Amino acid sequence: MARRPLPRILSNGSAQIARSRELARTAADSATDVLHPLITITRGLRRLAGAGRRKWADTPKDRRGPLLFLAASAVLVVALLPYGPLLAAISLMAAAAWTGRERAAPEPTGPDESQIQRLQSLYEALVPYFSTAEDPAPLYAHGGDWEKAFPSFEFDDDGRVSRLLVRYPAYFTDGEAESRARIEQLLHAKSGRGREYHFVWDEEGNELTVDVLPPLPTDIAAQRFVTAPGETVLGFTDPADVQRTLPLTHGEEQRDVPPVVWRTGVRSTEPHLLIAGQPGSGTTTLLRSIALQALQHGDVVVVEGAGTGEYACLTGRDGVLAVECAPSGALASLEWAAHETERRLIAANRARQAGHPAPDDVKNPLWILLDRPSALGHLAAADGRNDPQGLLQVPLRHGRAAGVMVVVAEHLDSLDCLSDAVRQHTRARVVLGAASSEQLEAVLGAPPHTTPTRDVPPGRGYARLGNGPVLRLQVPATPDPYDDTTSEAQRQAVLDLLPGRTTPGAPDARPVEALPVEAQPAKSLTADAQSTASLPVVAEG
């Protein structure tokens, strides 16, 4: 049975109906704008009439007669005055317009009941720490007034404390780290978990300021950062902690973000870096980000102890001298790096004695990136070889003068496997992922001024450069472009930063010489994913 066509009013009438509704809505809005003064005056007359009825109902019956006589006398006087009725009508319209205006709801001037209860619970929790029996006028007492102890406070949309100023007595031992830690832990637990709190102690004024820090941005992808030679962006931090911003592109938008810049070179006080974190915390991502920035002005040697092929994208690239994950290849690469450091020192010394500037091959920075040296040490021990960390002593001790930078990444539970040379000479430290306050203080050398949270995104952590302050850190997203789980935008961002490939016979290939047979690095464990790059010959003397 053939279908019958719909009536015309049902087939093409929807557009006409929508247009009619839009016209009706526009006409109603225009009429409302035109009649708004009349509506306001009418509302005011209704309110005045209601106020008059309430006044008449509240007036006792014995006083209603005199009130009527007074009102009649007023009407008679107005009627007898010149222009009296006109002035009375104008006054009535003005009073009605003023009474009928739209009034905004008054904003609350103080905390509500739930906020008062939360502040009172905070006050009661601090009483055992901020009070003594010998105090004649205690600021903190059970059942006391919290308004004197908390002169300033703010709440977020969820009703939790977002900022709090705490006053405490002068006899509190605010100079002891344990006493501070107890108060910070208490305020963190009572104010709401799952957030990062920043504590500022004013020992002179006996005040503690507690602020809830906003989360750091996690949508910053790898890109070219506007930095000078010798500067490496480790990540991004809070605006109040640094005095510099970098222009970044995020899609079609551009914004300024405060960076954590690690400065290397001859005048750097922390030429080497140690990265620690739990598995999946982003240590490999940070190493990959450092490698992409280092390839702009220098050469890179990558030694991977885990053997997972995370750095396969760097294999065969211009400026990448080697990507090794086998113990034999790692030993050969690190041995060459030690000899190269010595050669650079000798060449620079001869140039200074002759009154000449340092050669270009000495000025060109050399980066040694070592990921999971503990795993590589276990493999070397099982194969009857020495620990590759022993070859890092020369680059670590003399790397600053020779233009050699060493970056070591290790898991938190394997930091005991690091050699003494690595611990002593890596004065720039980064901790990524979930870590306790004790672990952060052990690695960074100082406790952070914020409360670390349990659940953190990849690449989130803390950084400390030398004796500087402990800064919050978010590493830019630099995933492995060969990983299938990587998004297309982030994969393309990393591929755009990679230099061109250097292959034998290619027009842009770099001339290199092979090592002697006994010093050539062996094939990696993941030879199907990455190949060993040839290293330059080591000049003796």
Salt bridges, closest charged atoms under 4 A:
GLU22 OE1 - ARG25 NH1 2.97
GLU124 OE1 - HIS142 ND1 3.14
ASP156 OD2 - ARG195 NH1 3.19
GLU196 OE2 - ARG460 NH1 3.73
GLU196 OE2 - ARG472 NH1 2.85
GLU203 OE2 - ARG180 NH2 2.23
GLU207 OE2 - ARG167 NE 3.66
ASP211 OD1 - ARG163 NE 3.20
ASP219 OD2 - HIS250 NE2 3.38
ASP219 OD1 - ARG255 NH2 2.78
GLU231 OE1 - ARG244 NH2 3.09
GLU231 OE2 - ARG263 NE 3.47
ASP238 OD1 - ARG472 NH2 2.54
GLU270 OE1 - ARG427 NH1 3.63
ASP299 OD1 - ARG510 NH1 3.41
GLU310 OE1 - ARG288 NH2 2.95
ASP318 OD1 - ARG510 NH1 3.43
GLU335 OE2 - HIS339 NE2 3.88
GLU340 OE2 - ARG343 NH2 2.73
GLU340 OE2 - ARG344 NE 3.09
GLU342 OE1 - HIS339 ND1 3.92
ASP361 OD2 - ARG343 NH1 3.07
ASP383 OD2 - ARG385 NE 3.03
GLU410 OE2 - ARG372 NE 3.10
GLU488 OE1 - ARG491 NH1 2.97
